[in-house]
Amino acid sequence: MQGIEKSIINNVILRKYHLSKDSKIDYILQITEDLCGLHATGTIEPYIQLFVRMNHFIKEDLDTEPYIHKTLGRIRGMRKTLFILAKELMEIVHPIV
C-alpha cells in the first residue's frame, strides 16, 4: 500500500474547510453548508468562524442571512448546543414529528 504525504492530506483538509488562502469564499450559505453548520453557543463564535473563511467578511452579512434572506436558522442540536444551519439541514438535526 502506497502512503500519502501529510502535506497533501493537510492541504485537502484546509481546502475542504475553507481555511487555505485560495479556498476562501464570500458566500456565507456555502460555507455553512460545507461545514454542516456553524457552532453558535457563544455569541461571537459564528463570526470568528466566518472571518477566517471569507475574503471580505462584514459582520452585518451574517445578521441578514437568517432574517432577511431566510437561508439560515438557529437550532439546538445534541446536548443543547446551538448551531446556525442552512434551512435544508435543519430537518436532519431536528426532525419534525
VENZISUL-V167535 format. One line per field, one symbol per residue. ss: DSSP state (H for helix, E for strand, C for the rest). phi: phi as a letter, one per 20 degrees, with the letter a starting at -180 (. if undefined). burial: 1 if it has 9 or more other ideal C-beta (glycine too) atoms within 8 Angstrom, else 0. Layout:
ss=???
phi=???
burial=???
//
This chain:
ss=CCCCCHHHHHHHHHHHCCCCHHHCCCCHHHHHHHCCCEECCCCCHHHHHHHCCCCCCCHHHHHHHHHHHCCEEEEECHHHCEEEEEHHHHHHHCCCC
phi=.eedfffffffffffgeldegedfcddfffffffelodfcfefegfffgfgfddfcecgffffegfdeelecbebedflleecdcfgfeffffcfee
burial=0000000010100110110100111001101111101111000011101100110010001101110000011110100011111110110010000
//
